[in-house]
Amino acid sequence: MKKKHYNVIGVMSGTSLDGVDLAHIKFHFINNKWAFEILESETVGYSQNWIDQLKSAVDFSETKLEKLNQDYTALLASIISTFIEKHKIENLDAVCSHGHTILHQPQNGFTLQIGNLPKISTLIHQTVVCDFRVQDVELGGQGAPLVPIGDRILFSEYDYCINLGGFSNVSFEQNGKRIAFDISPVNTVLNYYANQLGLDYDDKGQLSKTGKINADLLNELNALDFYQQKFPKSLGFEFVKGIILPLIESHEISIEDKLRTFTEHVALQTALALEDIETRNGRMLVTGGGAYNNFLVERIQSHLPEMEIIIPSAKILEFKEALIFALLGVLKLRDEINVLSSVTGAKMDHSSGIIYSC
């Protein structure tokens, strides 16, 4: 029997490597509408050793990837157990975990999120719902983005939902269908260059603001094939490592100029992503770490002057993806659709994910 109330934890690790986001959430299904409360939440940062491993894992051998998956599953289990004990969380229906994406090649019928091995349920002594992307790729979809169904269900008051994370993606309704796709890399690139200056990130975009746009580089970035493709489409770190960074490095300019040029690229591509939509005004919810980059948000606003950009509360801003993967887990427990074919390009809408019981 389907319940009206669910007590779950959502767990998300993004490509920007900020850490593991955990959010304790209570969902309520009343009068055919979902409501939520975010209770305890926190981000647990990675050690430098783990950051180095996750950054380089795209080049690991199959054997090395298998060991990484085992080790990361144990790490994730420890982080989740500590969160549960710290906040004295009881009577959970499930822990709903995305894992961490290492490889994402839907064009080759392959995607890998580590931390989703069956033993995670045993280690944390909880029911776990995880591995949400694989089934969609098997059904011919991109396996991404998966957040848009949560945008539709939980944030329908906004005309557009944009996430500025390791990559950016947009979600909106068009002709009765939810449309969503990845736009461009964001913090995977901006943080890379901030790291070269000994910083974790470019605080509020202050470094970028001091740089100058390199017109040649900007034009070359904007001309990349991915931006000419129609949706559905999605990005993985392979795109950054194999295409974006080599292109930027081919220009002998300062780091500040690289940051400024790439910030402009992100802002322009955000506007161009909405180019074919009849109206480019309305209310746009902006979340993800990039929402703290004031200069980036200013540049997006300059390219979309009629759009009302809304930065939500810190809990929504920082934990929206953990919240929505918690929802995806609840929908899986109910055997209800949690992935939209209009978004991913799969053969059909479906209920994705694996349920492990301890």
Secondary structure, 3 states (H helix, E strand, C coil): CCCCEEEEEEEEECCCCCCEEEEEEEEEEECCEEEEEEEEEEEECCCHHHHHHHHHHHHCCHHHHHHHHHHHHHHHHHHHHHHHHHCCCCCCCEEEEEEEEEEEEHHHCEEEEECCCCHHHHHHCCCEEECCCHHHHHCCCCCCCCCHHHHHHHCCCCCEEEEECCEEEEEEEECCEEEEEEEEECHHHHHHHHHCCCCCCCHHHHHHHHCCCCHHHHHHHHCCHHHHCCCCCCCCHHHHHHHHHHHHHCCCCCHHHHHHHHHHHHHHHHHHHCCCCCCCCEEEEEECHHHHCHHHHHHHHHHCCCEEEECCCHHHHHHHHHHHHHHHHHHHHCCCCCECHHHHCCCCCECCCEEECC
